[in-house]
């Protein structure tokens, strides 16, 4: 006997899957998953079984990895750019931290906390905004591979505001605490 159909959406969210990802794993269409979750159709037993089988395989055999939750678009700032540019990027995208690059290589990070520390130290706002980012940047965010278990990423996020995901030495994504919390939805 299969669990109630209402469990599909809950289990999918718990595993951090999109409807498209679940559909691919179950061998059905994304629109079928959407219609099942919104209770617009009553699918065949075979389709529901395929969906629950895919969910069960993930629950028992596979844990989530960095690749499952990363943000592909990495917004960063170059080390020689002014602090004002970093502030603008943070405000435009709603971020509180950014990686700092020298070309494509990550060389540090800049956070709201670091900027506020400069302000608190008595420096003039106009001076701070024109400083190169490298003058106030902090250490790099830790970097992990795509297959790093999410449990390890979670542990890193207890200490750092973000974790970068890299492949063959190139940054391909970023994970923040907010991204990790989305897994709980």
N, C-alpha and C positions, 0 to 999 in steps of 0.2 A: 504494500500500500504506500502510495506517495504522500508526502506532506501536503498541507493545503497550498494552493497556488499563490496565496498572499505572501508565502514565505520567500518566493523568488526575489522580489525587490529587496527585502530585508537582508537576505543572504548575499545578494550581489553587492549591496552597499558595504556590508561588513567586510567583504573581501576586497573592497576598493576597485571593483570592476565597473567599467562603463557598460551600457547596454550593448554597444557594438562589440566589445571584447567578449562578453558572455555569449553573444550570438555566434561569434566565430568559434569559440570553444565548443558550443553545443551543436554546431552545424545547422543553425537556423538563421533567419533574417533578423536584423536589428528591429525592423518594424514589428515583427512578431513579438519580440521581447517587450517592446513598448506597449503593444495592445494587450498583452497578457497582464503586465503590471498595472495598467490603467483599467483592467477588467472590461475591455471593450469586446473581447472575443473569448470563447471557450475553446481552447486548442485541443487537438487530439491527444490521446494518452501518450502516443509515441513521442510527440514533440515535448510534452511536459517532462516525460522521463528523460529525454536527452538533456534537457536544461538542468534537471536536478542531478543527473549523473555528472555533468560538467562541474556543477557547484560542489558536489561531494568530493570529486577528485581534487579540486583546489583546496578544500577544507582539510582533507586528510593527507594529501601528498605534497602540497606545495605551500611554502610560506611566501609572503610578499617580499619583493626586492625593491631596491632603489629605482629601477627602471619603471616600476609600476606606479610611482607617485611623483616622479620628477617633473619639474617645469622645464620644457624644452627651450623656451626663450630666456636666455641669460642676459639680464640687463646689467651692465657694468660700466666702469669709468676707467679711462687711461690715467696712469700715475702722474702724468705731467699736466693734466687738465685742472682747472681751478675748482676749489671746493664748491663754488656756486653752481657749477655744472652737476656735481654729485647731488646737491640739495634739490636742484630742479628735477633730476631724474627720479629721486626718491618721492618727491611730491607728485610728479606726473603719474607714476606707477603705483603709488601707495606702499612703497617699501620702506623699511627702517634700516636696511643695510644693503651694501652693494659689494661685489668683488672688485678689486682693483687690478687692472691689467697693464702689462708692458708688452704691447703688441697683442699676441694671443696667449702669452704666458701670464698666469695669475701670480701677482707679487704681494698681495695684501688684501685688506678689506677696509671699508669705511662704514661707520655706523653713526646713527644719530647720537649715541652715547659719546663717541669720540669727539664729535663736533660740539656737543654741549659742554664737554670738559674743557675745550679750548675757550669757549665763551666764558665759562665760570672762572677760568684762570685770569680773567681781566683783559684779554686781548680785544681789540676793537673789531666790531662786526665787519666793517669794510676790509680790514686787513685779512681777517680769517677767510672771507669769501674769495679773495684773490690768491690765497696760498695754493700751491700745487697740492693735489690730493696726497701725494707721497709724504708730505710734511706732517700729516696728521693720521695717516692710515695705521691700522692695527695689523696683526699677523693674518696670514691666509686663513680662509675657512678650510676645514679638513676636506680632503678629496677621497671619494670612494669610487668603485667600479659599479656598473649597472646591476650586477648580480649580488651586490652586498645586501645581506638580509636587512629588512626594515627594522628589526629589533636593534641592530647595531647602529643604524642611522638615528634611531630614536635616542639611544644612549648618547651619541655625539651631540644631538640637539639639546640635551640637558645642559651642555657646557657652552656650545657655540650657537650663534643665532641662525646659521645656515650651514649646509653641507653641499659641496659641489660634486657633481657626478662627471667623471671623465672616462674617456675611452682612447687608448693609444696616446696618452699625454694631452689630449685635447678636451677642454671642458664642453660637455654636451648637455648639461642640465644643472639645475639647482633645486634643493629641497629646503624649505623653511618649516618652522613649527606649524604654521598655518596649513601647509600642504599635508603634513603628517596628521593633523587634526581632521582633515577631510576624509580620511580613511574611516573615521568613526561614524560618519553620516550614514 
